[in-house]
Amino acid sequence: MNVATAHLVTADQNGNHAVLDQARDVLLRRHGVAHATLQVEPANHTGCDELGW
């Protein structure tokens, strides 16, 4: 089974549910990823972009 984890940055937090649904659909249809842990963050969030790996 293929799996994924990702941070999704959105400009408008009102559409988080739609963003999650669309991302999950793209991952499954285009990449065969059956399970994904996705975290939606506002565009002004800091922290995760500081990782160096």
N, C-alpha and C positions, 0 to 999 in steps of 0.2 A: 504494500500500500504506500502510495506517495503522500507525504505530508508537507506542510509549510507553516511558517510563522512570519508575520510581517507587521510593520507599523504603517498605517495609512494616514496621510496628512490631508486634511480637508480645510477649505476656506470657510465653509458654512456648516456649522455643527448641527443644523436642523435636518440635514439629510443623511445622518450617520447610518440609519437602518438601511436606506437604499444603497449606500456605498458598500456596506458589508455584504448585502445580497448580491450586488453586481460583481464584487471582487470574488466572492465564493463561486459564482457561476463561471466567471472567466477562468479561474484556476482549474475548475473541473473540466469544462469543455475544451479549453485550449491546451492544458498541461496535464490532465489526468490526475490532478491533486484532489483526493477524496476527502481530506480533512485538513483544515487550516485554522490556526489560531491567529486572529487578526485583531489588532488594536487600533482604534481610530483616535487621532490626536488633532487638536487645532493647529493651524499653521504657525501660531506664535509659541508653540510648546518647544522647550529646549531640553536637552539632555541626551536623547538617543543619538542625535547626529554627532555627538562627541566621541562615540566609540571608534576605536582605531583598528578593528578587525575586519 
